[in-house]
Amino acid sequence: MNKINWRNEIESRKLDLLQDTQNLLKIKSVLDEENGTKEAPFGTGVKEALDYMLRLGEKADFTVKNVDNIAGHIEMGEGEEVVGILCHVDVVPEGDGWSSDPFGAEIRDGKIFARGALDDKGPTMAAFYAMKTVTELGLPLSKRVRMIIGTDEESKWRCVDRYFEVEEMPSLGFAPDADFPIINAEKGIWDFAMIQEPANMNQKTAIVNVKSFISGRRTNMVPDFATAIVETANQEEVARLFNSYVKKHSLIGNATSTGNELLFEVKGVSAHAMEPNNGVNAGLRLANFLSSLELDEHANTYFSFINEYLIDDTRASKLGIAYSDEMTGELTLNAGRFNYSKESESSIGFSMRYPVTYKWEEQTTKLKAHLKSLDWRLVTNSHSTPHHVDSESFLIKTLQKVYEEETGERAELLSIGGGTYARSLTEGVAFGPLFPGSEDRAHQKDEYMVIEDLVKAAAIYAAAIYELAK
C-alpha cells in the first residue's frame, strides 16, 4: 500500500480535534477528595473528565470500560498482545496569575491556554485522534491498542494501581506526557515529609511569635504563594524589615496589620518539582525572612532548619545526599508544602527526583539518622523506583523510526526527573508531546499547547500506533 500521509489525515480532522480538546480542558478536573463520592472518589470534576473521554470512545465505536470510577480504557483492534497508551485527565491546581481563565481553553496566537493543555489533556486528545485515524482508515492490526486513562496521576497514582490489579498489563506502550523524541529513563520519585512535634507550651516567649505559616498545595509543584501570621509588639519595625527583605530579593509581598498581629504574604513563581530552579519558592523565601527574627525555640528550630539546609539548594548538597549519574543527571529536591503551628505537628513536604543508579535505601537511612539528630521525624508518603528501557528494544527502535520519518530529525534518547505512567509498564517510554526547543509551561501559570504541535504530535502518535500494532 502507498505510504500514509499521517499529517494530512490529522489535518483533515483538526477542527474536531480542537473542539474536543477545548471541551475536555474546560472541565476542572483537580483532585477533590473532600467532596468525593462512590461515583466520583476523586471529585466530580475528575470523574466528569474521565466520563467525557469514555463517551468519545463509545461514539467512535471503540470498546470502553470504566474501572471503579477512577480509571478506564478505550480499546481498538484485535489480538492477544496489547499496545498501551497511558494518559491522565486530572490536572494540578491552577495557581494564580493567569492571563485568562485557566479552564477557559482560550485560543490565541496559535495556542490553547488552559491548565492541562500540555499536561496531559491536550496530548491525551492527540493520542485519541491518532487511534481514531488509524481505525477510520481501516488499517489491519495484529494487536489491540488500548488507551488507559488515569485520574490520580498528579497525586498518588491510585488510579493505575487499581487498574492493573484488575486489568491486563500491556506488553509495551508509551505515555504522551513529557518530551519528544523519546524518554527511556525516568528518575525515582520520593515524596516524603519532615515532621516536628508540637511545641512545649512552657517555653519562653519571644519578641516575635509565629502563629502560623502555610505554603504550597502539592509537593510536585514549587509553591507560588506563602502566608504567615505573627504576633509582636514591634509591628512597625518587623514590617519594615519584611519590606526591606522583599525589595532586596525582588519579590512581591505585603505586610498587613490586624490588631496585635501581622499578616505576611509572599508571591513566588510555580514550576514542576522535577526542576525547582525554574520557579521561585514563596515558602522558602518567607521562611528565610522569618528565620532572621527573634523567635522562640520551637519556631527557631523549624525556620532555622529551612534557612540552613534548604535555601538556594535544590540538589540536597547541604543535607549531604547530593548525587548525579550520566544517564539521568542530578538529584533534585523540591520543598513543596509547609505548615507550621505550635499547637499541632508542623511539617515540610518534599518531592525528590533521584537518578537511576542512586542507592535510595542506603541514602534514606542516612537522611533519617541525620534528621533524628535534629529532632525531626521523617515519613514516606509515596515512592516510585527509577525506570529504564533498553535502547535496543523493539519499542525504542520503532518509535525512533517513526519520529525520524515524521519530523526529519534524529530521535535522541532522553531522561527526565518527572514521572510518567510509562513507568507502570515493564517496557514503556514517555513519547512527547513537547518538541525540542519548545517552552515547557506544565504546572505553571498560562500553561498552553501550540496547536501546530498538537496536530504534529497526533500524526506521530498515529504512525506509532500503526507501526507498533500492525
C-alpha positions in Angstrom: 0.0 0.0 0.0 1.0 3.6 -0.5 2.7 5.3 2.4 0.2 7.1 4.6 0.5 10.8 5.0 -0.4 10.9 8.7 -0.1 14.7 8.9 -2.7 15.2 6.1 -5.0 12.7 7.8 -4.9 14.6 11.1 -5.2 18.0 9.4 -8.5 16.7 7.9 -9.7 16.1 11.5 -8.2 19.2 13.0 -11.4 21.2 13.7 -12.9 18.2 15.6 -9.6 17.6 17.4 -9.5 21.2 18.6 -13.2 21.3 19.7 -12.9 18.1 21.7 -9.7 19.3 23.3 -11.3 22.5 24.3 -14.3 20.7 25.8 -12.0 18.5 27.9 -9.9 21.4 29.0 -12.9 23.3 30.3 -13.6 20.6 32.9 -11.9 21.5 36.2 -10.5 18.1 37.0 -8.5 18.9 40.1 -8.3 16.3 42.9 -11.2 16.9 45.4 -11.3 14.0 47.8 -13.1 16.1 50.4 -16.2 16.2 48.3 -15.7 12.7 46.8 -18.4 10.1 46.5 -18.6 6.4 45.5 -19.4 7.6 41.9 -16.7 10.2 42.0 -14.0 9.2 44.5 -11.6 11.9 43.5 -14.2 14.6 42.9 -16.9 15.4 40.4 -14.6 17.3 38.0 -12.1 14.4 37.7 -15.0 11.9 37.1 -16.5 14.3 34.5 -13.2 14.3 32.6 -13.0 10.5 32.6 -16.6 10.2 31.5 -16.0 12.7 28.7 -13.2 10.6 27.2 -15.1 7.3 27.6 -18.1 8.8 25.8 -15.8 9.9 22.9 -14.6 6.3 22.8 -18.1 4.9 22.6 -19.0 7.4 19.9 -16.0 6.2 17.8 -17.2 2.6 18.3 -14.3 1.6 20.4 -14.6 -0.8 23.3 -14.7 1.2 26.6 -14.5 0.3 30.3 -14.9 2.2 33.5 -12.8 0.8 36.4 -14.3 1.8 39.7 -14.8 5.4 38.5 -11.1 6.2 38.9 -9.7 4.8 35.7 -10.8 3.4 32.3 -9.8 2.4 28.9 -10.6 2.9 25.3 -9.6 -0.1 23.0 -9.5 -0.9 19.3 -8.2 -3.8 17.2 -7.9 -7.5 17.9 -5.1 -9.8 19.0 -3.6 -11.4 22.1 -1.0 -8.6 22.6 -1.9 -5.1 23.9 -0.1 -1.9 23.0 -0.8 0.6 25.8 -1.2 4.4 25.6 -1.1 5.7 29.1 -2.8 9.1 29.7 -4.3 11.0 32.5 -7.1 13.6 32.7 -6.5 15.0 36.2 -4.6 18.3 36.5 -2.7 20.1 39.2 -4.4 23.1 40.9 -4.5 26.2 38.6 -2.5 28.5 40.8 -2.5 32.3 40.5 -1.6 35.0 38.0 -3.2 33.6 34.7 -3.7 35.9 31.8 -7.0 34.2 31.0 -9.4 31.7 32.7 -7.3 28.6 33.5 -10.3 26.5 32.4 -11.4 28.7 29.6 -9.4 26.8 26.9 -8.9 30.1 25.1 -7.2 30.0 21.7 -4.9 32.9 20.9 -1.7 33.3 19.0 -2.0 29.8 17.7 -2.1 28.3 21.2 -4.6 26.7 23.5 -4.3 28.2 27.0 -5.6 26.1 29.9 -4.5 24.0 32.9 -3.8 20.6 31.4 -3.3 21.8 27.8 0.2 20.3 27.9 -0.1 18.0 30.9 -2.0 15.9 30.0 -5.3 16.6 28.3 -4.0 18.0 25.1 -1.7 15.0 24.5 -4.5 12.6 25.6 -6.8 14.0 22.9 -4.0 13.9 20.3 -3.4 10.2 21.1 -7.2 9.6 20.9 -7.4 11.2 17.5 -4.4 9.1 16.4 -6.3 5.9 17.4 -9.4 7.3 15.7 -7.5 8.0 12.5 -5.9 4.5 12.3 -9.3 2.8 12.7 -11.1 5.1 10.3 -8.5 4.2 7.6 -9.4 0.6 8.1 -5.8 -0.5 8.6 -5.2 -4.1 9.7 -3.7 -4.6 13.2 -2.4 -7.8 14.8 -2.5 -6.3 18.3 -5.1 -4.5 20.4 -4.4 -0.8 21.1 -5.6 0.4 24.5 -5.7 3.9 25.8 -5.6 3.7 29.6 -6.9 6.8 31.3 -5.9 7.7 34.8 -7.4 10.3 37.2 -4.9 10.5 40.0 -1.6 10.9 38.2 -0.8 14.3 39.8 -1.2 12.8 43.3 -0.8 9.2 44.4 -1.3 7.1 41.2 -4.1 5.1 42.9 -5.9 5.0 39.5 -3.3 2.9 37.7 -2.5 0.9 40.8 -6.2 -0.2 41.0 -6.5 -0.5 37.2 -3.6 -3.0 36.9 -5.0 -5.0 39.8 -8.0 -6.0 37.7 -6.9 -5.4 34.1 -4.2 -6.9 31.9 -0.8 -5.3 31.6 0.2 -4.1 28.0 3.3 -5.8 26.7 4.7 -2.4 25.7 3.5 1.1 25.2 4.1 4.9 25.6 2.8 7.8 27.7 2.2 11.1 25.7 3.1 13.1 28.8 6.6 14.5 28.5 9.1 15.4 25.7 10.0 14.3 22.2 11.9 12.5 20.9 11.9 9.5 23.4 12.4 9.3 27.1 13.7 5.9 28.0 14.9 6.7 31.6 12.9 8.4 34.4 14.3 9.3 37.8 13.0 7.7 41.0 10.4 9.8 42.8 10.3 10.0 46.6 7.5 12.0 48.3 8.2 12.5 51.9 7.6 14.8 54.9 9.7 16.0 57.8 7.6 16.3 61.0 8.2 18.5 64.0 6.4 17.7 67.2 4.1 20.3 68.8 5.7 23.0 71.0 6.2 22.8 74.7 3.8 25.4 75.9 6.0 26.2 78.9 8.8 27.6 76.7 9.9 31.2 77.0 8.0 33.8 74.9 9.9 35.6 72.2 9.9 39.1 70.6 8.1 37.6 67.5 5.6 34.8 68.0 4.8 32.8 64.8 1.2 31.7 65.0 1.0 30.1 61.6 3.0 29.6 58.4 1.5 27.9 55.3 2.7 27.5 51.7 2.2 25.0 48.9 -0.6 22.8 47.6 1.3 19.8 46.3 4.9 18.6 46.7 5.2 18.2 43.0 4.9 22.0 42.4 7.1 24.9 43.5 4.9 26.9 45.9 3.9 30.2 44.3 2.3 31.7 47.5 3.1 31.8 51.2 1.4 33.4 54.2 2.4 33.8 57.9 0.7 35.3 60.9 2.9 36.6 63.7 2.3 38.4 67.0 4.8 41.1 68.0 4.8 44.4 70.0 7.2 45.8 67.4 4.9 45.7 64.4 6.4 48.8 62.6 10.0 47.5 62.9 9.1 43.9 61.8 7.1 45.2 58.9 9.9 47.5 57.9 12.3 44.5 57.9 9.9 42.5 55.8 9.5 45.2 53.2 13.3 45.6 53.0 13.7 41.8 52.6 11.1 41.7 49.8 12.7 44.6 48.0 16.2 43.1 48.3 15.1 39.8 46.8 12.8 41.3 44.1 9.7 39.7 45.4 6.1 40.7 45.6 4.9 40.7 49.2 2.7 42.5 51.7 2.7 43.0 55.4 -0.8 43.9 56.9 -1.5 44.8 60.4 -4.6 43.2 62.0 -4.9 44.2 65.7 -1.9 42.8 67.5 -0.9 40.6 64.6 0.9 41.0 61.3 -0.1 39.0 58.2 2.8 38.4 55.7 2.1 37.4 52.1 4.7 36.5 49.5 4.2 35.6 45.9 6.6 33.3 44.0 6.6 31.5 40.6 5.3 28.0 40.3 7.2 25.3 38.4 7.3 21.5 38.1 9.1 19.8 41.0 11.5 18.0 38.6 13.4 21.3 38.2 12.7 23.6 41.2 15.2 26.2 39.8 12.6 27.1 37.1 10.4 28.6 39.8 10.6 30.9 42.8 9.7 29.1 46.0 7.5 31.5 48.0 7.6 29.2 51.1 11.3 29.2 51.2 11.6 32.9 50.7 9.1 33.8 53.5 10.7 31.2 55.8 14.1 32.7 55.1 12.8 36.1 56.3 11.2 34.6 59.4 14.4 32.8 60.4 16.1 36.2 60.8 13.7 37.3 63.5 13.9 36.7 67.3 11.8 33.6 67.6 11.0 31.2 70.4 12.9 27.8 70.5 10.2 25.8 68.7 9.8 28.3 65.8 13.5 28.8 65.6 14.1 25.0 65.2 11.7 25.0 62.2 12.8 28.1 60.4 16.5 27.8 61.1 16.4 24.3 59.6 14.9 25.7 56.4 17.4 28.5 56.3 20.4 26.3 56.9 19.6 23.3 54.8 17.1 24.3 52.1 17.7 27.9 50.9 19.3 28.1 47.5 19.9 24.3 47.4 17.7 22.2 45.2 20.3 19.5 44.9 20.3 18.4 48.6 24.0 19.2 49.0 23.5 20.8 52.4 21.7 17.6 53.6 24.6 15.5 52.4 22.7 13.4 49.9 23.5 15.1 46.6 24.1 12.7 43.7 24.2 12.5 39.9 24.9 10.0 37.1 25.5 10.1 33.4 22.2 8.6 32.5 19.7 10.7 34.4 21.7 13.7 35.7 21.4 15.3 39.1 19.2 14.6 42.1 16.7 17.4 42.7 14.8 18.3 45.9 11.7 20.4 45.9 10.3 21.7 49.2 6.6 21.9 48.1 4.5 22.1 51.2 5.0 24.0 54.5 2.8 24.0 57.6 3.9 25.5 60.9 1.9 25.5 64.1 2.7 25.5 67.8 -0.4 23.5 68.8 -0.1 20.6 66.4 2.6 18.9 64.3 4.5 21.1 61.9 5.8 19.8 58.6 7.8 20.3 55.4 6.7 18.2 52.4 9.2 17.3 49.7 9.4 15.7 46.3 12.8 14.2 45.5 13.7 13.1 42.0 16.8 10.8 42.1 19.0 9.2 39.4 18.7 5.6 38.2 21.9 4.5 39.9 21.2 6.2 43.2 21.2 3.9 46.3 17.9 5.1 47.7 17.6 2.8 50.7 21.1 3.5 51.9 20.7 7.2 51.5 17.3 7.2 53.1 18.7 5.6 56.2 21.5 8.2 56.3 19.0 11.1 56.0 16.7 9.7 58.7 19.5 9.4 61.1 20.6 13.0 60.4 17.1 14.4 60.8 16.6 12.5 64.0 19.7 14.1 65.5 18.0 17.5 64.7 14.7 16.4 66.4 12.8 15.8 63.1 10.9 12.7 62.1 10.8 11.5 58.5 7.7 10.0 56.9 7.5 8.5 53.4 4.2 9.3 51.6 5.0 7.5 48.4 7.9 6.1 46.5 8.4 5.2 42.8 11.6 3.5 41.8 13.5 4.7 38.7 12.5 3.3 35.2 14.7 2.4 32.2 14.1 0.7 28.9 16.9 -0.7 26.8 17.9 1.3 23.8 17.9 -1.8 21.5 14.3 -2.8 22.3 11.6 -3.2 19.6 9.7 -0.3 21.2 12.6 2.1 21.1 13.7 1.2 17.6 10.1 1.5 16.3 9.5 4.9 17.9 12.8 6.2 16.7 11.9 5.2 13.1 8.5 6.8 13.3 9.8 10.1 14.9 12.6 10.4 12.3 10.3 9.8 9.4 7.6 12.2 10.6 9.9 15.0 11.6 13.1 14.6 9.7 15.1 15.0 12.9 17.2 12.5 14.9 15.4 10.6 17.6 17.7 11.1 20.6 17.0 9.2 23.8 16.4 11.3 26.9 16.0 11.1 30.6 13.8 13.2 32.9 13.1 13.9 36.5 9.4 13.8 36.0 7.4 10.7 36.5 5.0 9.4 33.8 2.7 6.4 33.6 5.3 4.8 31.3 7.0 3.5 34.4 3.9 1.4 35.1 4.9 -0.8 32.2 7.9 -3.1 32.1 8.6 -1.8 28.6 7.1 1.7 28.5 8.5 5.1 27.5 7.4 8.7 27.5 6.9 10.0 24.0 6.1 13.7 23.5 4.2 15.9 23.2 6.7 18.7 23.9 9.1 19.2 20.9 12.8 20.1 21.3 13.2 23.8 21.9 9.6 24.4 22.9 8.7 26.2 26.1 7.5 23.9 28.9 4.6 25.6 30.8 3.4 22.4 32.6 2.4 23.2 36.3 2.9 26.9 35.6 0.5 29.8 35.0 -0.6 30.3 31.4 0.0 26.7 30.5 -0.5 26.2 26.8 -0.1 23.9 23.9 0.8 25.1 20.4 -2.0 24.0 18.1 0.6 23.2 15.3 2.4 20.9 17.8 -0.9 19.2 18.8 -1.6 18.3 15.2 2.0 17.3 14.6 2.0 15.1 17.8 -1.2 13.4 16.8 0.3 12.5 13.4 3.3 11.0 15.1 1.1 9.0 17.5 -1.0 7.7 14.6 2.1 6.5 12.8 3.5 4.9 16.1 0.2 3.1 16.8 0.2 1.6 13.4 3.8 0.6 13.4 3.6 -1.0 16.9 0.4 -2.8 16.3 0.3 -3.8 12.6 
